[in-house]
Amino acid sequence: MARIEYLKDQLARVERLAKAILDQQTVERLQTFAAECRGELQVLSRRTAA
């Protein structure tokens, strides 16, 4: 369960940073990381639900 909470926290931080940063390349990297976190979060959520 700790990994799920970690991913949720990282996702929230990344989304806030992406809104505050003006450098487009950095925003794109943050959005990519957020997508990776969401994907892993979905996988872990399915495992714990099963």
Phi and psi in degrees as GROMACS dihedral restraints (atoms count N, CA, C in turn):
[ dihedral_restraints ]
;  ai    aj    ak    al  type     phi  dphi    fc
    3     4     5     6     1   -62.7    20    10
    4     5     6     7     1   -37.9    20    10
    6     7     8     9     1   -64.2    20    10
    7     8     9    10     1   -38.8    20    10
    9    10    11    12     1   -63.0    20    10
   10    11    12    13     1   -45.3    20    10
   12    13    14    15     1   -64.6    20    10
   13    14    15    16     1   -38.8    20    10
   15    16    17    18     1   -60.7    20    10
   16    17    18    19     1   -46.2    20    10
   18    19    20    21     1   -64.7    20    10
   19    20    21    22     1   -40.3    20    10
   21    22    23    24     1   -62.5    20    10
   22    23    24    25     1   -41.4    20    10
   24    25    26    27     1   -65.1    20    10
   25    26    27    28     1   -46.0    20    10
   27    28    29    30     1   -63.6    20    10
   28    29    30    31     1   -40.8    20    10
   30    31    32    33     1   -61.1    20    10
   31    32    33    34     1   -44.1    20    10
   33    34    35    36     1   -63.6    20    10
   34    35    36    37     1   -42.6    20    10
   36    37    38    39     1   -64.3    20    10
   37    38    39    40     1   -45.0    20    10
   39    40    41    42     1   -63.2    20    10
   40    41    42    43     1   -42.6    20    10
   42    43    44    45     1   -64.2    20    10
   43    44    45    46     1   -39.3    20    10
   45    46    47    48     1   -64.8    20    10
   46    47    48    49     1   -44.3    20    10
   48    49    50    51     1   -62.4    20    10
   49    50    51    52     1   -42.8    20    10
   51    52    53    54     1   -60.7    20    10
   52    53    54    55     1   -31.7    20    10
   54    55    56    57     1   -76.4    20    10
   55    56    57    58     1   -27.0    20    10
   57    58    59    60     1   -92.8    20    10
   58    59    60    61     1   -18.2    20    10
   60    61    62    63     1   -93.1    20    10
   61    62    63    64     1   140.0    20    10
   63    64    65    66     1   -94.7    20    10
   64    65    66    67     1   -20.6    20    10
   66    67    68    69     1   -73.1    20    10
   67    68    69    70     1   115.6    20    10
   69    70    71    72     1   -63.3    20    10
   70    71    72    73     1   -38.0    20    10
   72    73    74    75     1   -64.0    20    10
   73    74    75    76     1   -41.0    20    10
   75    76    77    78     1   -66.5    20    10
   76    77    78    79     1   -40.9    20    10
   78    79    80    81     1   -60.4    20    10
   79    80    81    82     1   -43.5    20    10
   81    82    83    84     1   -63.3    20    10
   82    83    84    85     1   -40.6    20    10
   84    85    86    87     1   -65.0    20    10
   85    86    87    88     1   -41.2    20    10
   87    88    89    90     1   -64.7    20    10
   88    89    90    91     1   -40.4    20    10
   90    91    92    93     1   -66.5    20    10
   91    92    93    94     1   -35.6    20    10
   93    94    95    96     1   -65.1    20    10
   94    95    96    97     1   -44.5    20    10
   96    97    98    99     1   -62.7    20    10
   97    98    99   100     1   -40.7    20    10
   99   100   101   102     1   -61.5    20    10
  100   101   102   103     1   -41.4    20    10
  102   103   104   105     1   -63.6    20    10
  103   104   105   106     1   -40.0    20    10
  105   106   107   108     1   -63.6    20    10
  106   107   108   109     1   -41.9    20    10
  108   109   110   111     1   -63.0    20    10
  109   110   111   112     1   -44.4    20    10
  111   112   113   114     1   -60.7    20    10
  112   113   114   115     1   -42.4    20    10
  114   115   116   117     1   -62.4    20    10
  115   116   117   118     1   -46.6    20    10
  117   118   119   120     1   -66.3    20    10
  118   119   120   121     1   -37.5    20    10
  120   121   122   123     1   -62.5    20    10
  121   122   123   124     1   -40.7    20    10
  123   124   125   126     1   -63.4    20    10
  124   125   126   127     1   -43.8    20    10
  126   127   128   129     1   -62.0    20    10
  127   128   129   130     1   -47.8    20    10
  129   130   131   132     1   -65.5    20    10
  130   131   132   133     1   -36.5    20    10
  132   133   134   135     1   -65.8    20    10
  133   134   135   136     1   -39.0    20    10
  135   136   137   138     1   -64.7    20    10
  136   137   138   139     1   -40.5    20    10
  138   139   140   141     1   -64.1    20    10
  139   140   141   142     1   -41.5    20    10
  141   142   143   144     1   -74.2    20    10
  142   143   144   145     1   -25.3    20    10
  144   145   146   147     1   -76.8    20    10
  145   146   147   148     1   -26.0    20    10
